[in-house]
Amino acid sequence: MRTMSAEVIPWVLSVIVPISTAIGGYYLGLRSQKTQILREYVKETVKEYYPPMLLEIQRNTEYLDGYLEYPFKDFQFSVLADFLKKGYGSLMKKHHADLFESVSYFSDKIKPRILALNTLRGGVHDKLFQIWKPYLYEELPAVYKNASESIAGDLIRSVGRDTVLAELLKEDYDSMATKVERCIEEKTTPFRDATYRKSPFYELKGIPVGEIDHKKITKSLIEKAKPTIEEILKAYNYAKEQNDKETKGKILPLLQKYISNPI
């Protein structure tokens, strides 16, 4: 009996051990293959989304840094929105947790503040136009009153050499005064010339149709604009402060890090 057991056990072991080893090797191979597939998936996702996301955030950060000089660029984060909409946030959370934390904070707290500047800028245009137009109509001599709408529109439009929003934001009132005077002179000249041709005073005495106090007008435009400008400056300063801290300090360096080393 003992002799038979002694003979059977080694035989059983000789069969079981190789089978167990083969099964274990098979599952280890599957795990290794699965891990490799996951690594490649992470690499491909990073390759597809992280570089354009980096460029997008860099571009908007540059717009924000230069906002006071040129406040007419539109902020947008379509790449980031598409990345999160497609559910890749969970992949970032698992493999790049520190980046995910910063991106989540940015998306919830900072991005809305930056995008709000687009709306605020449009609101500034509408508010100042509604304030400046009636003031100019009241202030300009009678013959020039019909130019008030055109002057107000040119001073606050987004495109044009006479737009003064940047000067208001920077409190560069000397440059603003130059633009205001130039704009008024250009817009009132046609009225002046037409009136001069029809006016007997032009032929008899050369008396000007009306004097325009450019300095007074500029000062009044500035004072009337201040509450509206202060509102957008407050929003801008907060957005820039937060963006400098979170985006420049964390998101951009982390994106560069994981683009170079996805895994």
Secondary structure as the mmCIF struct_conf table of DSSP 4:
data_model
#
loop_
_struct_conf.conf_type_id
_struct_conf.id
_struct_conf.beg_label_comp_id
_struct_conf.beg_label_asym_id
_struct_conf.beg_label_seq_id
_struct_conf.end_label_comp_id
_struct_conf.end_label_asym_id
_struct_conf.end_label_seq_id
HELX_RH_AL_P HELX_RH_AL_P1 ARG A 2 ASP A 65
TURN_TY1_P TURN_TY1_P1 GLY A 66 GLU A 69
TURN_TY1_P TURN_TY1_P2 PRO A 71 PHE A 72
HELX_LH_PP_P HELX_LH_PP_P1 LYS A 73 PHE A 75
HELX_RH_AL_P HELX_RH_AL_P2 SER A 78 LYS A 85
TURN_TY1_P TURN_TY1_P3 LYS A 86 TYR A 88
HELX_RH_AL_P HELX_RH_AL_P3 GLY A 89 HIS A 95
HELX_RH_AL_P HELX_RH_AL_P4 ALA A 97 TYR A 105
HELX_RH_PI_P HELX_RH_PI_P1 PHE A 106 ILE A 110
HELX_RH_AL_P HELX_RH_AL_P5 LYS A 111 GLU A 139
BEND BEND1 LEU A 140 LEU A 140
HELX_RH_3T_P HELX_RH_3T_P1 ALA A 142 ALA A 147
HELX_RH_AL_P HELX_RH_AL_P6 SER A 148 ILE A 156
BEND BEND2 SER A 158 GLY A 160
TURN_TY1_P TURN_TY1_P4 ARG A 161 ASP A 162
HELX_RH_AL_P HELX_RH_AL_P7 LEU A 165 LYS A 170
TURN_TY1_P TURN_TY1_P5 GLU A 171 GLU A 171
HELX_RH_AL_P HELX_RH_AL_P8 TYR A 173 LYS A 198
HELX_RH_AL_P HELX_RH_AL_P9 PRO A 200 LEU A 204
TURN_TY1_P TURN_TY1_P6 LYS A 205 LYS A 205
BEND BEND3 VAL A 209 VAL A 209
HELX_RH_AL_P HELX_RH_AL_P10 HIS A 214 ASN A 243
HELX_RH_PI_P HELX_RH_PI_P2 ASP A 244 ILE A 251
HELX_RH_AL_P HELX_RH_AL_P11 LEU A 252 SER A 260
#
